[in-house]
Each structure stands twice: as structure tokens, then as C-alpha cells.
């Protein structure tokens, strides 16, 4: 539930928040390459806010959902950096 004109902005937020990082896996999983590392990684809430389908994350009492999603996104991002030999 967002205007089609916002599609590119939403896609950029997906990579800036690391919810959908840009990376490649080659050589049967032996070589991992991160193609884009955000200079200032944004909180996942920035990706979720403009999209109506995620409005439940921002209802009172659901703060734990945002915290859990942020923690999982950070965990996966850090794992990806380790696999790529960056962290």
C-alpha cells in the first residue's frame, strides 16, 4: 500500500536497512561477495514505515516486533559480512 512512484525509494530503503542486502554467492557457496555496504545503515523501521502492509509493527504494544526484526536483520547482516570475509 504505497504509490507506485515510491517503488525505487522502497527498494533503496531495503538495501540501506540491510533487510535485503545485495550480495553474490559463487563457486558452489565457497565465495561470498557483498556488492553494496551502506555508509550509514538505517534502522529497519525506515523500510517498513512507508508500506501500509507493515502498519501493525507501529501499533502500541508491538514495539517488540520492531526490536525482534531489527535484531534478526542485524544478525543476518553480520553473518553475511563474516561469510564475505569483511567482518
Helices and strands as residue ranges (DSSP letters): G 4-6, H 7-16, E 23-26, E 31-34, H 45-49, G 52-58, H 63-83
